[in-house]
């Protein structure tokens, strides 16, 4: 199997102040840092270095699609309640 055919699932769990998973849909942004441009670097959900998705029962998922270069990846998953970032969650 060619390594470029293998993708990975990214998962972020969003919890309330009491540690319970949030019930309402919350937008989670997944972002890659220090990643080369395609085709060498990876992408998220086939949308480049940043993409977002909504949670379902407190869990958001995205797909990390491989590029041609094997390397370690630095990424961040975060959410906010309004236009101002409120809190960042590292994955």
KEKE-405157 format. One record per atom (N, C-alpha, C): x, y, z; chain; residue in one letter. Coordinates in nm, 2 decimals. Example, Ala and Ser with C-alpha at 12.3 -4.5 7.8 and 13.67 -1.06 7.14 Angstrom:
BEGIN
+--------+--------+--------+------+------+
:     xx :     yy :     zz : unit : code :
+--------+--------+--------+------+------+
:   1.32 :  -0.57 :   0.78 :    A :    a :
:   1.23 :  -0.45 :   0.78 :    A :    a :
:   1.32 :  -0.33 :   0.78 :    A :    a :
:   1.28 :  -0.22 :   0.71 :    A :    s :
:   1.37 :  -0.11 :   0.71 :    A :    s :
:   1.29 :   0.00 :   0.79 :    A :    s :
+--------+--------+--------+------+------+
This chain:
BEGIN
+--------+--------+--------+------+------+
:     xx :     yy :     zz : unit : code :
+--------+--------+--------+------+------+
:   0.08 :  -0.12 :   0.00 :    A :    x :
:   0.00 :   0.00 :   0.00 :    A :    x :
:   0.09 :   0.12 :   0.00 :    A :    x :
:   0.05 :   0.22 :  -0.08 :    A :    x :
:   0.13 :   0.34 :  -0.09 :    A :    x :
:   0.09 :   0.43 :   0.03 :    A :    x :
:   0.18 :   0.49 :   0.09 :    A :    x :
:   0.15 :   0.58 :   0.21 :    A :    x :
:   0.06 :   0.69 :   0.18 :    A :    x :
:   0.06 :   0.74 :   0.05 :    A :    x :
:  -0.03 :   0.85 :   0.01 :    A :    x :
:  -0.17 :   0.81 :   0.00 :    A :    x :
:  -0.20 :   0.68 :   0.01 :    A :    x :
:  -0.34 :   0.64 :   0.01 :    A :    x :
:  -0.41 :   0.63 :   0.15 :    A :    x :
:  -0.33 :   0.65 :   0.25 :    A :    x :
:  -0.38 :   0.63 :   0.39 :    A :    x :
:  -0.41 :   0.77 :   0.45 :    A :    x :
:  -0.53 :   0.78 :   0.49 :    A :    x :
:  -0.57 :   0.91 :   0.56 :    A :    x :
:  -0.60 :   0.87 :   0.71 :    A :    x :
:  -0.60 :   0.98 :   0.79 :    A :    x :
:  -0.63 :   0.96 :   0.93 :    A :    x :
:  -0.75 :   1.04 :   0.98 :    A :    x :
:  -0.82 :   0.99 :   1.07 :    A :    x :
:  -0.93 :   1.06 :   1.13 :    A :    x :
:  -0.89 :   1.14 :   1.25 :    A :    x :
:  -0.92 :   1.27 :   1.25 :    A :    x :
:  -0.89 :   1.36 :   1.36 :    A :    x :
:  -1.02 :   1.37 :   1.44 :    A :    x :
:  -1.01 :   1.37 :   1.57 :    A :    x :
:  -1.13 :   1.37 :   1.66 :    A :    x :
:  -1.10 :   1.48 :   1.77 :    A :    x :
:  -1.20 :   1.57 :   1.79 :    A :    x :
:  -1.20 :   1.66 :   1.89 :    A :    x :
:  -1.33 :   1.65 :   1.98 :    A :    x :
:  -1.31 :   1.64 :   2.11 :    A :    x :
:  -1.43 :   1.63 :   2.20 :    A :    x :
:  -1.44 :   1.77 :   2.26 :    A :    x :
:  -1.57 :   1.82 :   2.26 :    A :    x :
:  -1.60 :   1.95 :   2.32 :    A :    x :
:  -1.68 :   1.93 :   2.44 :    A :    x :
:  -1.63 :   1.98 :   2.55 :    A :    x :
:  -1.70 :   1.96 :   2.68 :    A :    x :
:  -1.74 :   2.09 :   2.74 :    A :    x :
:  -1.84 :   2.08 :   2.83 :    A :    x :
:  -1.88 :   2.20 :   2.90 :    A :    x :
:  -1.80 :   2.22 :   3.03 :    A :    x :
:  -1.83 :   2.32 :   3.10 :    A :    x :
:  -1.75 :   2.35 :   3.22 :    A :    x :
:  -1.75 :   2.24 :   3.32 :    A :    x :
:  -1.85 :   2.15 :   3.32 :    A :    x :
:  -1.86 :   2.04 :   3.41 :    A :    x :
:  -1.80 :   1.91 :   3.36 :    A :    x :
:  -1.74 :   1.92 :   3.24 :    A :    x :
:  -1.68 :   1.80 :   3.18 :    A :    x :
:  -1.77 :   1.71 :   3.10 :    A :    x :
:  -1.89 :   1.76 :   3.08 :    A :    x :
:  -1.99 :   1.68 :   3.00 :    A :    x :
:  -1.98 :   1.72 :   2.85 :    A :    x :
:  -1.99 :   1.63 :   2.76 :    A :    x :
:  -1.99 :   1.66 :   2.62 :    A :    x :
:  -2.11 :   1.76 :   2.59 :    A :    x :
:  -2.08 :   1.86 :   2.51 :    A :    x :
:  -2.19 :   1.95 :   2.47 :    A :    x :
:  -2.29 :   1.88 :   2.38 :    A :    x :
:  -2.42 :   1.92 :   2.41 :    A :    x :
:  -2.53 :   1.86 :   2.33 :    A :    x :
:  -2.56 :   1.93 :   2.20 :    A :    x :
:  -2.54 :   2.06 :   2.20 :    A :    x :
:  -2.57 :   2.14 :   2.08 :    A :    x :
:  -2.46 :   2.13 :   1.99 :    A :    x :
:  -2.49 :   2.16 :   1.86 :    A :    x :
:  -2.38 :   2.16 :   1.76 :    A :    x :
:  -2.29 :   2.28 :   1.77 :    A :    x :
:  -2.16 :   2.25 :   1.78 :    A :    x :
:  -2.06 :   2.35 :   1.80 :    A :    x :
:  -1.96 :   2.34 :   1.68 :    A :    x :
:  -1.93 :   2.45 :   1.62 :    A :    x :
:  -1.83 :   2.45 :   1.51 :    A :    x :
:  -1.69 :   2.43 :   1.57 :    A :    x :
:  -1.61 :   2.34 :   1.52 :    A :    x :
:  -1.47 :   2.31 :   1.55 :    A :    x :
:  -1.39 :   2.33 :   1.43 :    A :    x :
:  -1.28 :   2.41 :   1.45 :    A :    x :
:  -1.19 :   2.44 :   1.34 :    A :    x :
:  -1.07 :   2.35 :   1.36 :    A :    x :
:  -1.03 :   2.29 :   1.25 :    A :    x :
:  -0.90 :   2.21 :   1.25 :    A :    x :
:  -0.81 :   2.28 :   1.16 :    A :    x :
:  -0.68 :   2.30 :   1.21 :    A :    x :
:  -0.59 :   2.38 :   1.14 :    A :    x :
:  -0.45 :   2.32 :   1.14 :    A :    x :
:  -0.38 :   2.31 :   1.03 :    A :    x :
:  -0.24 :   2.26 :   1.02 :    A :    x :
:  -0.15 :   2.38 :   1.02 :    A :    x :
:  -0.03 :   2.36 :   1.09 :    A :    x :
:   0.07 :   2.46 :   1.09 :    A :    x :
:   0.20 :   2.41 :   1.03 :    A :    x :
:   0.28 :   2.50 :   0.98 :    A :    x :
:   0.41 :   2.46 :   0.92 :    A :    x :
:   0.41 :   2.35 :   0.82 :    A :    x :
:   0.30 :   2.35 :   0.74 :    A :    x :
:   0.28 :   2.24 :   0.65 :    A :    x :
:   0.31 :   2.29 :   0.51 :    A :    x :
:   0.39 :   2.21 :   0.43 :    A :    x :
:   0.41 :   2.26 :   0.29 :    A :    x :
:   0.29 :   2.26 :   0.21 :    A :    x :
:   0.29 :   2.33 :   0.10 :    A :    x :
:   0.17 :   2.33 :   0.01 :    A :    x :
:   0.15 :   2.20 :  -0.05 :    A :    x :
:   0.03 :   2.17 :  -0.10 :    A :    x :
:   0.00 :   2.05 :  -0.17 :    A :    x :
:   0.08 :   2.06 :  -0.30 :    A :    x :
:   0.12 :   1.95 :  -0.36 :    A :    x :
:   0.09 :   1.81 :  -0.32 :    A :    x :
:   0.19 :   1.75 :  -0.21 :    A :    x :
:   0.28 :   1.83 :  -0.17 :    A :    x :
:   0.38 :   1.78 :  -0.07 :    A :    x :
:   0.32 :   1.77 :   0.07 :    A :    x :
:   0.24 :   1.87 :   0.11 :    A :    x :
:   0.18 :   1.87 :   0.24 :    A :    x :
:   0.05 :   1.81 :   0.25 :    A :    x :
:   0.00 :   1.78 :   0.37 :    A :    x :
:  -0.13 :   1.72 :   0.39 :    A :    x :
:  -0.24 :   1.83 :   0.38 :    A :    x :
:  -0.36 :   1.78 :   0.38 :    A :    x :
:  -0.48 :   1.87 :   0.38 :    A :    x :
:  -0.58 :   1.81 :   0.47 :    A :    x :
:  -0.68 :   1.90 :   0.51 :    A :    x :
:  -0.79 :   1.86 :   0.60 :    A :    x :
:  -0.92 :   1.85 :   0.52 :    A :    x :
:  -0.98 :   1.74 :   0.51 :    A :    x :
:  -1.11 :   1.72 :   0.44 :    A :    x :
:  -1.10 :   1.77 :   0.29 :    A :    x :
:  -0.98 :   1.76 :   0.23 :    A :    x :
:  -0.96 :   1.80 :   0.09 :    A :    x :
:  -0.98 :   1.95 :   0.07 :    A :    x :
:  -0.97 :   2.03 :   0.18 :    A :    x :
:  -0.99 :   2.17 :   0.17 :    A :    x :
:  -0.87 :   2.26 :   0.21 :    A :    x :
:  -0.75 :   2.20 :   0.20 :    A :    x :
:  -0.64 :   2.28 :   0.24 :    A :    x :
:  -0.59 :   2.26 :   0.38 :    A :    x :
:  -0.53 :   2.37 :   0.44 :    A :    x :
:  -0.47 :   2.36 :   0.57 :    A :    x :
:  -0.57 :   2.39 :   0.68 :    A :    x :
:  -0.69 :   2.43 :   0.65 :    A :    x :
:  -0.78 :   2.47 :   0.76 :    A :    x :
:  -0.92 :   2.43 :   0.71 :    A :    x :
:  -1.00 :   2.37 :   0.80 :    A :    x :
:  -1.14 :   2.34 :   0.77 :    A :    x :
:  -1.21 :   2.33 :   0.90 :    A :    x :
:  -1.35 :   2.33 :   0.89 :    A :    x :
:  -1.43 :   2.32 :   1.02 :    A :    x :
:  -1.54 :   2.22 :   1.00 :    A :    x :
:  -1.59 :   2.18 :   1.11 :    A :    x :
:  -1.71 :   2.08 :   1.11 :    A :    x :
:  -1.78 :   2.11 :   1.24 :    A :    x :
:  -1.91 :   2.06 :   1.24 :    A :    x :
:  -1.99 :   2.07 :   1.36 :    A :    x :
:  -1.98 :   1.94 :   1.44 :    A :    x :
:  -2.00 :   1.96 :   1.57 :    A :    x :
:  -2.00 :   1.85 :   1.66 :    A :    x :
:  -2.13 :   1.77 :   1.65 :    A :    x :
:  -2.13 :   1.65 :   1.68 :    A :    x :
:  -2.25 :   1.56 :   1.70 :    A :    x :
:  -2.23 :   1.50 :   1.84 :    A :    x :
:  -2.31 :   1.53 :   1.93 :    A :    x :
:  -2.30 :   1.47 :   2.07 :    A :    x :
:  -2.16 :   1.50 :   2.13 :    A :    x :
:  -2.11 :   1.62 :   2.10 :    A :    x :
:  -1.99 :   1.67 :   2.16 :    A :    x :
:  -1.86 :   1.62 :   2.09 :    A :    x :
:  -1.87 :   1.56 :   1.97 :    A :    x :
:  -1.75 :   1.51 :   1.90 :    A :    x :
:  -1.75 :   1.56 :   1.76 :    A :    x :
:  -1.64 :   1.62 :   1.72 :    A :    x :
:  -1.62 :   1.67 :   1.59 :    A :    x :
:  -1.51 :   1.58 :   1.52 :    A :    x :
:  -1.52 :   1.55 :   1.40 :    A :    x :
:  -1.42 :   1.47 :   1.33 :    A :    x :
:  -1.39 :   1.54 :   1.19 :    A :    x :
:  -1.26 :   1.52 :   1.15 :    A :    x :
:  -1.22 :   1.56 :   1.02 :    A :    x :
:  -1.12 :   1.46 :   0.97 :    A :    x :
:  -1.09 :   1.47 :   0.84 :    A :    x :
:  -1.00 :   1.37 :   0.78 :    A :    x :
:  -0.87 :   1.44 :   0.74 :    A :    x :
:  -0.76 :   1.38 :   0.79 :    A :    x :
:  -0.63 :   1.43 :   0.75 :    A :    x :
:  -0.58 :   1.35 :   0.63 :    A :    x :
:  -0.57 :   1.41 :   0.51 :    A :    x :
:  -0.53 :   1.35 :   0.39 :    A :    x :
:  -0.38 :   1.37 :   0.37 :    A :    x :
:  -0.31 :   1.26 :   0.33 :    A :    x :
:  -0.17 :   1.27 :   0.32 :    A :    x :
:  -0.12 :   1.35 :   0.19 :    A :    x :
:   0.00 :   1.40 :   0.21 :    A :    x :
:   0.07 :   1.46 :   0.09 :    A :    x :
:   0.18 :   1.36 :   0.05 :    A :    x :
:   0.27 :   1.41 :  -0.03 :    A :    x :
:   0.38 :   1.33 :  -0.09 :    A :    x :
:   0.50 :   1.32 :   0.01 :    A :    x :
:   0.51 :   1.41 :   0.11 :    A :    x :
:   0.62 :   1.41 :   0.20 :    A :    x :
:   0.58 :   1.35 :   0.33 :    A :    x :
:   0.67 :   1.26 :   0.38 :    A :    x :
:   0.64 :   1.20 :   0.51 :    A :    x :
:   0.71 :   1.29 :   0.62 :    A :    x :
:   0.62 :   1.33 :   0.71 :    A :    x :
:   0.67 :   1.43 :   0.82 :    A :    x :
:   0.58 :   1.42 :   0.94 :    A :    x :
:   0.62 :   1.49 :   1.04 :    A :    x :
:   0.54 :   1.50 :   1.16 :    A :    x :
:   0.45 :   1.63 :   1.13 :    A :    x :
:   0.32 :   1.62 :   1.19 :    A :    x :
:   0.23 :   1.73 :   1.16 :    A :    x :
:   0.19 :   1.80 :   1.29 :    A :    x :
:   0.19 :   1.93 :   1.28 :    A :    x :
:   0.14 :   2.01 :   1.40 :    A :    x :
:   0.01 :   2.07 :   1.36 :    A :    x :
:  -0.09 :   2.04 :   1.45 :    A :    x :
:  -0.23 :   2.09 :   1.42 :    A :    x :
:  -0.29 :   2.13 :   1.55 :    A :    x :
:  -0.40 :   2.21 :   1.53 :    A :    x :
:  -0.48 :   2.26 :   1.64 :    A :    x :
:  -0.62 :   2.25 :   1.61 :    A :    x :
:  -0.70 :   2.21 :   1.70 :    A :    x :
:  -0.85 :   2.21 :   1.69 :    A :    x :
:  -0.90 :   2.31 :   1.79 :    A :    x :
:  -0.99 :   2.40 :   1.75 :    A :    x :
:  -1.04 :   2.50 :   1.85 :    A :    x :
:  -1.18 :   2.53 :   1.81 :    A :    x :
:  -1.25 :   2.60 :   1.90 :    A :    x :
:  -1.39 :   2.65 :   1.89 :    A :    x :
:  -1.40 :   2.78 :   1.96 :    A :    x :
:  -1.52 :   2.84 :   1.93 :    A :    x :
:  -1.55 :   2.97 :   2.00 :    A :    x :
:  -1.70 :   2.98 :   2.00 :    A :    x :
:  -1.75 :   3.07 :   2.09 :    A :    x :
:  -1.89 :   3.09 :   2.10 :    A :    x :
:  -1.94 :   3.20 :   2.01 :    A :    x :
:  -1.86 :   3.30 :   1.98 :    A :    x :
:  -1.90 :   3.41 :   1.89 :    A :    x :
:  -1.78 :   3.45 :   1.80 :    A :    x :
:  -1.78 :   3.57 :   1.75 :    A :    x :
:  -1.67 :   3.61 :   1.66 :    A :    x :
:  -1.54 :   3.62 :   1.72 :    A :    x :
:  -1.53 :   3.65 :   1.86 :    A :    x :
:  -1.41 :   3.65 :   1.93 :    A :    x :
:  -1.37 :   3.51 :   1.97 :    A :    x :
:  -1.25 :   3.47 :   1.95 :    A :    x :
:  -1.21 :   3.34 :   2.00 :    A :    x :
:  -1.22 :   3.34 :   2.16 :    A :    x :
:  -1.28 :   3.24 :   2.21 :    A :    x :
:  -1.30 :   3.23 :   2.36 :    A :    x :
:  -1.20 :   3.14 :   2.42 :    A :    x :
:  -1.18 :   3.02 :   2.36 :    A :    x :
:  -1.09 :   2.93 :   2.43 :    A :    x :
:  -1.04 :   2.83 :   2.32 :    A :    x :
:  -0.91 :   2.80 :   2.33 :    A :    x :
:  -0.85 :   2.71 :   2.23 :    A :    x :
:  -0.83 :   2.57 :   2.29 :    A :    x :
:  -0.86 :   2.47 :   2.22 :    A :    x :
:  -0.84 :   2.33 :   2.26 :    A :    x :
:  -0.73 :   2.27 :   2.17 :    A :    x :
:  -0.62 :   2.22 :   2.23 :    A :    x :
:  -0.52 :   2.16 :   2.15 :    A :    x :
:  -0.55 :   2.01 :   2.14 :    A :    x :
:  -0.52 :   1.95 :   2.03 :    A :    x :
:  -0.54 :   1.81 :   2.01 :    A :    x :
:  -0.41 :   1.74 :   2.00 :    A :    x :
+--------+--------+--------+------+------+
